[in-house]
Amino acid sequence: MTSGSKGLVIYKGKLLLVLRDNKSDIPWPNTWEYIGGGKELGESFEETGLREIEEEFGIRPKNYTFLGIENYPGRQAGRFIAILSDEEFQNIHFGNEGVKFNWFTLEEATKLEMAPNLKKFLEINKKPLIDIIENSRPIKKTDFIFTNES
């Protein structure tokens, strides 16, 4: 696995997730996952997240918060949250990665078959995510707990 950045893209109380391809040579095939991907040479984790959103959806969100980095054996993973404006949402052009993309409430998302690291992140950060998603509270990096995959 390579280092990269993945995160949550939010619009009007819903999270955008991607259903991963059903290929045996990728981690967690056929499960729902964050938006993001691998880090390119010379790129920061924050830049990776913004580039991945732009590549996958054709937009570069203005309300983007880089939360930090999780450390795993042999790699690192940047985490971010992007909250889309009406204009950004209207300009989305879905790319060809994954089987499909879909919008879910936090409650719906937690019931999906998903990559273990996403499921754990949503579970342990449910309170700040509810405040951000449902109550429009500003994002505070210090509210989030990072955990490593098991």
C-alpha positions in Angstrom: 0.0 0.0 0.0 1.1 3.5 -0.7 0.8 6.7 1.4 -2.0 9.0 0.4 -4.9 11.2 1.6 -8.5 10.3 2.0 -11.4 12.1 3.6 -15.0 13.0 3.8 -16.7 15.2 1.2 -20.0 16.6 2.6 -22.9 18.4 1.1 -26.1 19.4 2.8 -25.8 16.8 5.6 -24.6 13.9 3.4 -21.3 12.2 2.9 -20.0 11.3 -0.5 -18.6 7.8 -0.6 -17.2 5.5 -3.4 -18.0 1.8 -3.8 -14.6 0.3 -4.5 -14.1 -2.0 -7.5 -14.6 -5.7 -6.8 -11.1 -6.7 -7.6 -9.2 -9.3 -5.5 -5.9 -7.4 -5.9 -7.0 -4.2 -4.1 -7.6 -3.6 -0.4 -11.2 -4.0 0.7 -12.8 -4.7 -2.6 -16.5 -4.0 -3.1 -16.8 -1.9 0.1 -17.6 1.8 0.6 -14.7 4.1 1.1 -13.5 7.7 1.6 -12.7 9.9 -1.3 -9.0 10.1 -2.1 -6.0 8.3 -3.3 -2.2 7.9 -3.5 0.3 10.7 -2.8 2.5 11.8 -5.8 6.2 12.5 -5.5 6.8 16.0 -3.9 3.2 16.5 -3.0 2.0 17.2 0.6 -0.8 15.2 2.1 -3.0 18.3 1.9 -2.3 18.8 -1.8 -3.0 15.1 -2.4 -6.5 15.4 -1.0 -7.3 18.5 -3.0 -5.9 16.9 -6.2 -7.9 13.7 -5.7 -11.2 15.6 -5.2 -10.4 17.5 -8.4 -9.5 14.4 -10.4 -12.5 12.4 -9.2 -15.1 15.2 -9.4 -13.8 18.1 -11.4 -14.0 20.6 -8.5 -11.6 22.1 -6.0 -13.5 22.8 -2.8 -12.8 26.1 -1.0 -14.0 24.8 2.4 -11.3 22.1 2.8 -9.8 21.3 6.2 -6.8 19.0 6.4 -7.2 17.1 9.7 -3.8 15.4 10.1 -1.9 12.3 9.4 -2.4 8.7 10.6 0.7 6.5 10.8 0.6 2.9 9.7 3.4 0.3 9.2 5.2 1.4 6.1 2.9 4.2 5.1 1.0 7.3 6.2 -2.5 8.5 5.5 -3.7 12.1 5.4 -7.2 12.8 6.5 -9.4 15.7 5.4 -13.0 17.1 5.4 -14.4 19.1 2.5 -17.7 20.8 2.7 -19.1 21.7 -0.7 -21.0 24.9 -1.6 -24.1 24.8 -3.8 -22.0 25.9 -6.8 -19.3 23.2 -6.2 -22.0 20.6 -5.9 -23.7 21.6 -9.1 -20.3 21.4 -11.0 -19.5 17.9 -9.9 -18.5 15.6 -12.8 -18.1 12.0 -11.5 -14.9 10.3 -12.8 -14.5 6.6 -13.6 -12.9 5.4 -10.4 -14.8 2.8 -8.4 -18.1 1.2 -9.2 -20.2 4.2 -8.2 -20.4 7.2 -5.9 -23.4 7.9 -3.6 -24.4 10.4 -0.9 -25.3 9.1 2.6 -26.4 10.5 5.9 -23.9 9.6 8.7 -26.5 7.1 10.1 -26.9 5.5 6.7 -23.1 5.4 6.1 -22.4 3.6 9.4 -24.7 0.7 8.3 -22.8 0.1 5.0 -20.2 -2.5 4.3 -17.2 -0.3 4.3 -13.4 -0.3 4.6 -12.5 -1.0 8.2 -10.5 2.3 8.6 -13.4 4.4 7.5 -15.9 2.5 9.7 -13.6 3.0 12.7 -13.0 6.7 11.9 -16.8 7.3 11.6 -17.6 5.5 14.9 -15.0 7.1 17.1 -15.6 10.6 15.6 -19.4 10.4 15.5 -19.9 13.4 17.9 -17.8 16.0 16.0 -19.1 14.7 12.7 -22.7 15.1 13.7 -21.9 18.7 14.9 -20.3 19.5 11.5 -22.7 17.6 9.2 -26.0 18.2 11.0 -25.4 21.4 13.0 -23.0 23.3 10.6 -20.4 23.7 13.4 -17.0 24.8 12.1 -14.4 22.1 11.8 -11.8 21.9 14.6 -8.9 19.6 13.9 -8.5 19.0 17.7 -11.9 17.3 17.9 -10.8 14.3 15.9 -9.3 11.1 17.1 -7.1 9.1 14.7 -6.7 5.4 14.9 -4.7 2.9 13.0 -6.1 0.0 11.0 -6.1 -3.3 12.6 
